[in-house]
Amino acid sequence: MIKITGRTEKGPVRATNEDSYSIAALESAAYVQDPAYLAVVCDGMGGENGGEVASMLAVEQITQTVRKSFRPDMGPNSVRDMLVSAIVSANSVIYAKAHEDSDLYGMGTTVVACVVMGDTAYIANAGDSRAYYISGGSITQITRDHTMVQMYVEQGKISPDEAKNHPQKHLITRALGVENEIQADYCEQSLAEGQKLVICTDGLSNYVNAPGILELVNRSRDESPVDALVDKAIQMGGSDNITVVYIDGEQAVEVRETPAS
């Protein structure tokens, strides 16, 4: 049984919130005990107006596309194609909007889009927003950051520890709306009882490390940890917008369905 909750905050420094997220239940077949769900998390960039517009457009377009395309009998390949197509569609919408309005030129957004169906999470992403997988006492980042420092780490130019405070830490190499084409990464992750996902923008991951996220999730027990995670990021000096979606494969069905935020 699935429980999904989310929260977004502009934080104590930023004047506006350039993050957006959505949680939505999808159509289910009569023989399926748990319906499928969609969660989308985006972190906009391009100035206060541009970032906010880009993230909201992405969330709206991806949610709309998935809701129209989803079928309860979809196989893994079809879910993958649906998610990737939804992200490509959102990229086109944002790119076109940015070129129609000079005030929005250069805007873009990261994205993590996740469909949970049965005991599997299907995830597509672009940018540096993340998905973490938690099972018992371990936590694993299952998305790859599309950033300059991640590229440097993979090339052996810097160590993972050096990447944490690198001056180019915030330079992303892939985002929706920046170019007329986008390539999203894709992965699948089991989500059986006792296993969890945390999807977040870098407003969380830059201030609360993976062990800290794990500790707060495990401490929450039967409660959703989203408030504790957001509050911890603020406590640690978080100067960015913060968005967290928590997916728990163990709880009774409870979904807070939200529009673009």
N, C-alpha and C positions, 0 to 999 in steps of 0.2 A: 504494500500500500504506500502511496506517495504523498508527501507533504511538501508544498512549495511556498515559500514566502520571500518577500523582497522589500528593500528600502533604499531610497536615494536621498541624499542630503547635499546641499551646496557647500556645507562646511563653514567654518568660522571666518574665512578670509575672502573667498570669492563673492562677488556681488550677485552672480547668477549661477544657475545650475546648468552646465553644458552636458551632463549625463542624462540619459533616458533609459528606461527599461519597461518591459511588458511581460506579464505572465498570462497565459491563455489556455483554457481547456479546448481540446480538439475533439472532433466527432469520434465516437466510439461505436464499435459493433456490439450487438446485444450479447454476444457470447464472451466479451472481454470484461473481466472484473474491474480493472482499472482503465479509465479513459487515458488517452494520450495527452501530453501537455507540451506547450511551447514556452520557452523562456528566452528573452532577447535582452542583452545588455550592451549599451553603446556609450562611448566617451567622445564627445564632439571636440573639434578644434577649429581654429580660424577666427578667433575673436569671440566676444560674448554673444553677438547675434549669430554669427556663422556657425559656431560650435553647437549652440542650442538648436538651431534649425536643422543642421546635418544629422545630429543624433536622433531628433524626433522624427525626421523623415525616414531614417533607416528603420527605426523600430516600427513605425506605422506600415511601411511598405513590406517589410519582411513578415510581419504578423498577418497582414492582409493576404499576401501571396501564399503563405503556408496554409492559412485557413481555407483558401479556395482550392488548393491543390491536394490537401491531405485526404487519404483514404485509410480506413482502419485495417485493410488487408495489405498495406504496402510492405514490401520487403526492404531489407537494408539498402540495396542499391537505389531503389526508388526514393527512399528517405534522403539519402545522400544527394541525389540529383535535385530533389525538391529544395533542400536547404541551400545548395550552391546556387541554384537558379534564383532563389529569393534574394540572396546577397548580391548577385549580379544585377538583378532588377533594381534593388535599392541603390546600388552604385550609379546606375544610369540616371535615376531620378535626381540624386544629389548633384551629380556632375552637370546635368542639364540646368538645374535650378541655379547653381553657382555661376553658370555662364549667361544666365538671363538677367541676373541682378548683380551689378558691380559691387554692391555692399557685401555680397556673400561670396565673392570670388576667392577661391583658395580654401574654402571650407571643406571639412572632411570629418570622418568619424571612425573609430575602431568598432568592432562588433564581435560578440560571441553569441551565437544562436544555437539553442539546444532543444531537440525534440526528445522527450522521454516517452517510450512506448514499451510496455511490458517491463522486462528487467534490463533494458538497454537504453543508454543515453547516446544520441547521435549529435555530434557537435561540429560546427563549422565556425571558423574565426579568421579575423584579419586585424592586425594591430597588436597593441600590448595589453588589452584587457585579457583576463585569464579565467581558466577553469581549473579548479583543484579537485582531486579525487581523494576522499577520505575513507579508509577502511580500518576500523579498530584504532590502533595506535600509530598509524602511518598516514602521511599526506604526500601526494604527488601532484606536481603541476603537469597537466595533460595537454595543455595548449603550448605552442611555441611563440615566444614574443617576436614580433617583427620589428626589431629595433636595430640601430647601429651597434649598440654595445653587445647585443646578442650575436650579431654577425662577427664582431671582434672576438668574442669568446670562442665561437665555433672555428674561427680561423687561427686560434691559439695566440692572438695578439695580446689579450688580457685574460686574467683569471676571473672566475665567477665572483670572488670577493672584490676584486677591483671594479667589476661592473656595477656593484651596488651603489657606488658614489661617483661614478664616472661623469664628467661634465656633459657628455653627449647622451646621457641616460634617457632623456625624454625625446630624442629624435627617432621617430618611427619610420619604417621603410615601406609600410603597406597600410593603406586606409581607404575606406569607401569615399568616393566623390572626388578624389584628387586627380585621378586619370580616368580616361574613358573606358578602361578595362580593369578588372580586379581578379586576383587569384586568391581564393580562400583555402586555408588548410582544413582538413576534415579528419575526424577520428571517431571511433566508437568505444564506449566504455560500459562494462557491466554495472548494473545498479540494483543489486539484490538487497535483501533485508540487512540492515546494519551498515550499508554503504551510502555515502553522501557525496554531493557535489557543492562546491562554493564557486559561483561565477561572480567576478568582480571587475571593477575598473581599477586603474593604478592608484586611485585615491585610497584604496585599502592596501594593496600589495606593496606600495612604497613606504608605508608606515607600520604595517603589521606583517612580519615575516611568516613563512609557512608554519614553523613550529608554534608561533603565536596564534595563528588561525586555528590550527589543530587543537590547541589547548582550550580556546574559547568554545569551539564546537563541541568537544567532548564534555566540557563543564556544563553546557546547556542542558544536556540529557534530553528530557521530553519537550523542552521549550525550543523555539526557533532562536538561533544565535545572531540573527541579523542586527538586532539593536546593539548587542554587546560588541559585535565586530565594528559597526560604524562608530559607536562611542569610543572604542579603543583607538581607532585611527585618529579621531579628533584629539583624544587625550595625548597621543604620541606626537602631536604637533601638526596633524594633517592640515595642509593649506590648500588642498585640492577638493573638488567635488568627490563624493564617495557613493558608490552604488554596489549593493550586494544582493544576489539572489541565492537562496539556500534550497537545495533539493535533497530530501531525506527519503530513502527507500524503505524505511522501517516504520514510519508513522501511519496512522489512520489517514484516510484521504481528507485533505484540507488544502484548498487552493485559494489564495487571495488573487483573484483575477484583476488585472490592472490595465488601464489604457496606457498609452505613451506618457511618460512623466517628464 
